[in-house]
């Protein structure tokens, strides 16, 4: 894949694979409390701007499958942000002519705020300084439904890819188990199951051990 493929521009109603690692491959999570905090910050900064389809937290990196929300949803979110709380990206977005509005800077900035908010707490806790995350964070545009299916599987099985746990279904810090219960969730659960053809097919696809991933989607080059 070309270098530019890893820093795709965010656009409304487009799917992306978003992932990142720490600087110098440092530890990102030292305990479950930090993993919970990371997901809380993700919800705080991103849930109003993106839909989430799958996720996985590893020791030194993470993965999300997302889709940017429709333009009218994002515009409403920005316009409803009280003026004193609006950040520069939001102000610039509102000042752009209607037919020239670009959404990338707003979404990218929300991700940056998410990373910064977690890093500040992590740095304070562990008495470290400097950037925690590698820059720029990676985002790959997903253009095919078949790619979306493989991405969900790739994210859930990432723990097996790295040889940490062969049975990725037993891993607590991914979205896999969410698809097996009826608890309320922010994940677009039914939409994902529909991609696979239903819950039974979802389980079957995930249930035959770690499978080779298609080279065409560039997974050999990803964390």
Buried (B, 14 or more C-beta within 10 A) or exposed (E): EEEEEBEBBBBBEBBBBBBBBBEEEBEBBEEEEBBEBBBEBBEEBBEBBBBBBBBBBBBBBBBBBBBBBEEEBBBEBBEEBEEEEBBEBBEBBBEEEEEEBEBBBBBBBBBBBBBBBBBEBBBEEEEEEEEBBBEEBBBBBBEEEEBBBBBBBBBBBBBBBEEEEEEBBEBEBBBBBBBEEEEEEEBBBEEBBBBBEEBEBBBEBBEEEBEEBEEEBBBEEBB
